[in-house]
Amino acid sequence: MKMKLELPKIPMDLPVLNEEMYSLRSKDELDTGTVEDMVLDHMDVVKVSLDKMTFKNVTIMESSLPESEWTDVIFDKCDLSNVDLSGSFIHRVEFRNCKLLGTDFSRSRLQNVRFLDCLGDYSMFRFSNFKQVGFEDCSLVSADLYHLTLQKTFFTRCNLDQAMLSGSKLKGIDLSDCEFEGLQVDIEDLNGCMISPHQASSFVGLLGLVIK
């Protein structure tokens, strides 16, 4: 890791809260427990608060949980594809080996959040605020990273091919060990971004140059 993130603070010997998740309603608060080996579908709740939780082998599908608060949470081998988490506050959370295909994190605040070995193609983060956020060994093909506020954010060995980064100031962001054939980005946003020599050709067109 290129910087130290605060890890989720979760006690040992958590009780199983599978039944509580089945009955979760808007504005409910759920804390200190684990949810394991289950499928949750058609959840439509707003402003729920989850604290000191672990989710293992959990699939959430066809669901909407916007404007929620997630603090000290670990998702391990979970599938949150296409779930609406927009407008949420996500603090000290880890996503490990998760499927996040098309997951909507737009207009959210992420602080001390780590994505490790996640499949996040077509995920949406537009207009979100990142502070101490790390993506490691993740696939973010065609991810929507439009107009992000980036503070102490890193991408390590990620596939960012065709990701939308327009409007996101990339000064101090190191993309040198990431994979992409092209990015959707504005030339003025690249000032101070770190790339490798072989990646430079991807941005020649933005400068109006032609390689002969």
N, C-alpha and C positions, 0 to 999 in steps of 0.2 A: 504494500500500500504506500502511496506517495504522501499521505498525511494521516495523522491519527484521528479516527472518528470515535466519538463516544459510543460505547456498546450498549445494547439494551440491558436494562437493569431488571432482571427477572429472578425471583426466588426459586429455590429448589422445591421438589415434591409438590408440583402444582396439581390441584384437583381437576378432574375432567369436566368440562362444561359443554359437552355436545348438546344436551337437551336445552340448555339456556340459549344456545345459538339458534336452535330451531324456533324459539319463541321470541327472538329479538324484535323489538319495536322501535319506532322513531324516538330519538332522544333518550334511549336506554343507556345505562352505564354498566359495563361488564369488565371486571378486573380480576387478576390473579387466578389464572387457570389455563388449561390446555384444551385445544380442540383437535381431534385426531380422526383420520380415516373416515371422512364423511363427505357427502355431496349436499350442497345447499343451492337451491335454485329458486328463481323468481322472488328474491328478496327485494323489497322496495321500502327502504328505511332512510331517514334523514337525520343527520346530526347525532349519530350514535358515538359513544366514547368507549374505546377499548384500551385497557391499561394492564401492563404486566401479563401478557398473553403469549402463548405459542400456538401456532397452527401447523400441523404436520399431516401431509398427504390429504389436504382438504381442497375440494373443487367448489368454486363459487361460480355459478353460471346464470346467464340471463337475469342479472341482478343490478340494482342501483343503490349505492350507499354514499351519496354526495354529502359534502359539508361535514364529514366525520372527523373525529380526532383519534389518532393512533399513537400511543406513547409506550415505549418499551415493549415492542412486539417483534416476534420472529416468525416469518413464514418460511417453512422448509418443505420443498417439493410440493408446492401448492400450485393450483391453476386458477388464476384470476382473469383469464382472457375475456376481453370485452366488458369487464365490470366497470361501472361508472363510479369513480372515486373523486370526481371533480370537486374543487373548492375545499379540499380537506387539509388538515394539519397533521403532518406525519413526522414524528420526532423519535429519535433513537429506535429505528426500525431496520431490520435486516430481511432482505428477500434472498433466499438461498435456493438455487436450482428450481426457480419458479417459471411458469409459463405466464407471460404478461402480454399476450398477443392482442393488440388493440385496446389494452386497458387505458382508461381515461383518468389521468392525473392532472388534467388541465386546471389552471388557476389555483394550484395548491401550494402550500409551504412545506418544503422538505428540509429538515435539519438533522444532521447526523444520521443519514440514511445510506445504507450500503446495498447495492445490487450485485450479487455474486453468481456467475454462471446462469444467468437468466435469459430466457428467450422473450425479447421485448419488441419484436418487429411490429411496426405500425402502432406502437404505443403512443399516447398523446400526453405531452407535458406542457403545452403552449401556455404562455403567460404565467408560468410557475416561478417561484422563488426558491433557488437552491442555496443552501449554506452548509458546507461540509457534507457533500454528497459524493459517493464514489460508485462508479460502474466498473466492474472487473470481469473480464472474459464473458461479456454479454453480447448478444446479437440485437442490434437496434436498427435493422434495415428499414428504411423509410419511416423511421420514428419522427414524430412531430415535436421538435424542440424549438419551436418558434418563439422568439421574443422572451427568452429566459433571463432572469437575473441570476448571475453565477458568482458565488463567493466560495472559494476553496473547494472547487469541484474538479474531479479527475475522471478520465476515461482511460482504462488500462486494457490493452489487447481486446478492444471491442470492434465489432463490425458495424460501421456507421454508414454503409453505402446508401446513398440517396436520402440520407436523413435531412430534414428541414431544420436549418439553423439560422435562417434569416432573422435579423433583429436581435440576435443574442451576441453580446460583446464577448469575444473569445480571447481577450488579452490575458495572458498567463495560463491559458488552457493548453495542455500538452496532448496532442493527437498523434505524436510521432510513431507510436507502436500500434496504432489502430489501423483497421483495414477499410478502405473505401475506394471506389473508382470515381465517385463524384459526390459532392455535397451540394445541397441547395443553401447557398450562403451569399451574403452581400459582401463585396470586397472591403468595405469600410469596417466590417465586423471582424475581419481577420487580423487587424493590427495587433501585434504582440502574441499571436497564436503560434505555438511551436509545432512544426511539422518536420517530416524527414525529407531528404533530397528527392527520393523517388515519388513522394506525394506531391511535390511542387507542380508537376505537370498538370495535375487535376485542376489547378487554379489559373492556368495560363489564359484560358478563355475569358475569365473575369477581368483580366487586365487588357483585353482587346488585342492580345498578341496571337500570332500564328506560328506554330512550330513548323519549320521547313526542313 
